[in-house]
Amino acid sequence: MSEPHSQVTTLLARFILETKIAAIPENVRREGMRSLVNIIGCALGGSHHDAVNRAWAALQPFAGKEQVTLIGRCQRTDALTAAFINTLSSSINAFDDTHAEAIVHPSGPVMATVLAVAEMQPVTGAEALAAFMLGVEAVCRLSKAISVAPASGDIAWSPTGVACGIGAALAAARLMQLDLGTARMAAGIAAAGASGIRALHGSMCTAALPAFAGQSGLRAALLARGGFTATQSVIEARYGLGQCFAQLPHLAYLTDGLGKHWEILANTYKPFPCVIFIHPFIQAALAIAE
């Protein structure tokens, strides 16, 4: 599927909203399940990390009514705080999944947003899984569009903070059954919060970047549902997300092969808690040691 680049936000949003569960190939559904189980396991493992404890202690006095479960903590809080804490738990140990080409960590923000919506309204397991898979697909494609050749992106931007909020917003839009125009608004609102400064790596903000994106995606969908407006063509617009975060975006990555080629199949799972670039060196060192 190759469409004019002037329509990429619409085409991507329509794909997320309208793709039938039955149209998703079995191997893609299996990979989606693996990604979901993996990232929930990451959240369980990180749920009592010192950074998560500090974040929860700082935010709890300002939290709203108990709407959504905090994974691994047996507590509930408002949806937006839960989206932040649950994503933070999933990323804090650096075991969160990574797309092999885009080097983006797609699952945590989308998982936290989908589970939050699923606790606030009736959602089937199959529909939650479909929204999760499609949200992850959007994240991976958007990250490729601003960072993978022939795109040319600035390494100063961490794509997880840039792309994940939009994927999470579109996943939530699907579960909330928003119409196409409102979903495009949600993408635009999420793009307003896109960020990802790489200099923050090595601090607690390494894990907070996806957490901010998870909260931003859910908030964007809620605001759009409430009538808050944004640019509906935020990805491809002049001075839009593509131009802002890449010297040369390659927007075809967002639409080419939609429904036929699945980027989630290139998602990877970490045997070591560090950036995947280092994994070959660790494996080589272990082989030498043996």
VOBA-739522 format. One record per residue (C-alpha): y, z, x; residue in three letters. Coordinates in steps of 0.02 Angstrom, whole numbers. Example, Ala and Ser with C-alpha at 12.3 -4.5 7.8 and 13.67 -1.06 7.14 Angstrom:
2
   north      up    east  res
    -225     390     615  Ala
     -53     357     684  Ser
END
This chain:
290
   north      up    east  res
       0       0       0  Met
     160     -56      85  Ser
     324     -39      -7  Glu
     508     -58      37  Pro
     569      88     139  His
     713     113      17  Ser
     590     193    -103  Gln
     486     308       6  Val
     537     473     -76  Thr
     494     403    -247  Thr
     329     328    -190  Leu
     273     485    -100  Leu
     322     598    -245  Ala
     235     486    -371  Arg
      77     486    -265  Phe
      76     677    -258  Ile
     109     695    -444  Leu
      -3     559    -515  Glu
    -157     548    -404  Thr
    -309     593    -507  Lys
    -431     718    -435  Ile
    -573     595    -465  Ala
    -481     464    -360  Ala
    -485     574    -205  Ile
    -638     525    -101  Pro
    -774     655     -76  Glu
    -749     666     112  Asn
    -563     699      85  Val
    -601     836     -41  Arg
    -723     913      82  Arg
    -592     910     219  Glu
    -465     985     100  Gly
    -585    1127      62  Met
    -613    1155     248  Arg
    -426    1160     279  Ser
    -399    1282     136  Leu
    -541    1400     187  Val
    -484    1393     368  Asn
    -303    1436     331  Ile
    -348    1578     210  Ile
    -458    1647     349  Gly
    -310    1634     468  Cys
    -203    1729     342  Ala
    -334    1866     324  Leu
    -346    1882     511  Gly
    -159    1895     533  Gly
    -117    1999     381  Ser
     -93    2162     478  His
     -18    2090     637  His
     130    2189     703  Asp
     251    2048     662  Ala
     187    2037     483  Val
     200    2225     463  Asn
     379    2219     528  Arg
     426    2076     412  Ala
     349    2160     259  Trp
     432    2327     300  Ala
     600    2239     316  Ala
     584    2139     155  Leu
     488    2257      41  Gln
     641    2361     -10  Pro
     720    2202     -79  Phe
     564    2126    -158  Ala
     557    2085    -343  Gly
     423    2114    -473  Lys
     239    2105    -427  Glu
     189    1925    -460  Gln
      83    1865    -314  Val
     -48    1944    -202  Thr
     -17    1971     -17  Leu
    -174    1904      67  Ile
    -271    2041     156  Gly
    -152    2181     105  Arg
    -206    2224     -73  Cys
     -24    2224    -125  Gln
      79    2112    -238  Arg
     260    2059    -230  Thr
     377    1926    -297  Asp
     325    1746    -271  Ala
     456    1699    -141  Leu
     423    1851     -31  Thr
     235    1822     -47  Ala
     254    1640       5  Ala
     344    1697     162  Phe
     226    1840     207  Ile
      65    1743     169  Asn
     121    1595     274  Thr
     174    1711     414  Leu
       3    1794     410  Ser
     -81    1624     423  Ser
      20    1570     575  Ser
      51    1730     673  Ile
    -108    1720     778  Asn
     -82    1535     819  Ala
    -251    1488     747  Phe
    -173    1381     608  Asp
    -233    1202     595  Asp
    -146    1056     680  Thr
    -138     871     638  His
    -204     780     791  Ala
     -64     651     800  Glu
      86     732     719  Ala
      58     903     801  Ile
     114     987     641  Val
      35    1141     561  His
      23    1083     381  Pro
     -89    1202     285  Ser
      -5    1373     291  Gly
     155    1335     195  Pro
      65    1226      67  Val
     -74    1355      43  Met
      48    1497      14  Ala
     149    1395    -111  Thr
      -3    1333    -207  Val
     -79    1507    -220  Leu
      87    1579    -277  Ala
     103    1453    -418  Val
     -80    1480    -463  Ala
     -46    1665    -492  Glu
     105    1631    -601  Met
      26    1505    -721  Gln
    -148    1446    -772  Pro
    -217    1327    -640  Val
    -395    1265    -617  Thr
    -476    1278    -446  Gly
    -495    1090    -438  Ala
    -312    1061    -477  Glu
    -256    1192    -350  Ala
    -364    1108    -217  Leu
    -294     936    -262  Ala
    -115     998    -250  Ala
    -154    1079     -83  Phe
    -233     921     -11  Met
     -93     809     -72  Leu
      40     927      -6  Gly
     -45     930     165  Val
     -54     740     160  Glu
     133     731     128  Ala
     170     850     273  Val
      65     751     396  Cys
     140     584     345  Arg
     318     650     352  Leu
     290     726     524  Ser
     220     562     588  Lys
     370     469     517  Ala
     490     568     627  Ile
     387     596     784  Ser
     239     477     812  Val
     267     306     893  Ala
     341     187     846  Pro
     449     330     780  Ala
     553     416     912  Ser
     595     597     880  Gly
     685     734     973  Asp
     562     861    1045  Ile
     690     998    1010  Ala
     638     991     827  Trp
     474    1076     783  Ser
     402     964     645  Pro
     317    1109     556  Thr
     486    1180     507  Gly
     553    1008     462  Val
     411     934     359  Ala
     313    1077     281  Cys
     442    1132     153  Gly
     443     960      73  Ile
     253     950      64  Gly
     247    1124     -11  Ala
     382    1080    -137  Ala
     289     925    -195  Leu
     125    1021    -209  Ala
     213    1150    -317  Ala
     294    1012    -419  Ala
     122     943    -459  Arg
      54    1112    -515  Leu
     211    1145    -618  Met
     191     973    -697  Gln
     368     921    -655  Leu
     419     743    -692  Asp
     454     618    -554  Leu
     642     640    -553  Gly
     628     829    -544  Thr
     497     819    -406  Ala
     615     709    -306  Arg
     749     841    -332  Met
     627     971    -266  Ala
     598     867    -110  Ala
     786     852     -85  Gly
     814    1039    -106  Ile
     675    1077      17  Ala
     750     954     141  Ala
     912    1053     134  Ala
     818    1195     218  Gly
     724    1088     345  Ala
     734    1158     521  Ser
     624    1197     669  Gly
     710    1241     832  Ile
     581    1232     971  Arg
     676    1355    1082  Ala
     616    1491     963  Leu
     438    1466    1023  His
     368    1618    1111  Gly
     452    1737     990  Ser
     400    1798     818  Met
     497    1649     750  Cys
     358    1534     812  Thr
     259    1593     661  Ala
     413    1616     553  Ala
     455    1430     555  Leu
     309    1384     440  Pro
     342    1544     340  Ala
     521    1491     308  Phe
     455    1320     256  Ala
     327    1393     135  Gly
     459    1498      50  Gln
     582    1352      50  Ser
     456    1235     -32  Gly
     418    1355    -174  Leu
     601    1397    -199  Arg
     646    1212    -203  Ala
     520    1176    -342  Ala
     581    1325    -444  Leu
     763    1273    -423  Leu
     725    1093    -470  Ala
     631    1150    -624  Arg
     785    1251    -671  Gly
     898    1100    -661  Gly
     969    1121    -486  Phe
    1008     951    -412  Thr
     990     863    -244  Ala
     987     688    -175  Thr
     833     602    -247  Gln
     807     487     -99  Ser
     827     619      36  Val
     700     549     159  Ile
     762     371     172  Glu
     947     394     128  Ala
    1084     358     252  Arg
    1103     520     351  Tyr
     947     580     262  Gly
     800     674     335  Leu
     730     526     429  Gly
     892     488     519  Gln
     933     671     550  Cys
     770     719     633  Phe
     725     559     727  Ala
     821     440     836  Gln
     710     306     760  Leu
     607     353     607  Pro
     455     251     555  His
     456     272     367  Leu
     305     158     342  Ala
     196     307     390  Tyr
     248     387     226  Leu
     186     249     111  Thr
      65     133     201  Asp
    -113     158     143  Gly
     -74     292      13  Leu
    -236     331     -76  Gly
    -339     231      49  Lys
    -300     305     218  His
    -296     495     222  Trp
    -205     589     361  Glu
    -290     753     312  Ile
    -448     681     391  Leu
    -357     695     560  Ala
    -325     879     533  Asn
    -403     990     667  Thr
    -457    1172     680  Tyr
    -424    1279     832  Lys
    -560    1363     936  Pro
    -422    1446    1038  Phe
    -261    1531     978  Pro
    -134    1420    1065  Cys
     -56    1248    1053  Val
    -191    1113    1051  Ile
    -121    1029    1207  Phe
    -192    1174    1308  Ile
    -367    1169    1233  His
    -439    1038    1354  Pro
    -384    1144    1503  Phe
    -463    1300    1428  Ile
    -624    1204    1395  Gln
    -623    1137    1572  Ala
    -596    1311    1645  Ala
    -739    1380    1540  Leu
    -852    1238    1596  Ala
    -809    1274    1778  Ile
    -842    1460    1751  Ala
   -1012    1422    1678  Glu
END
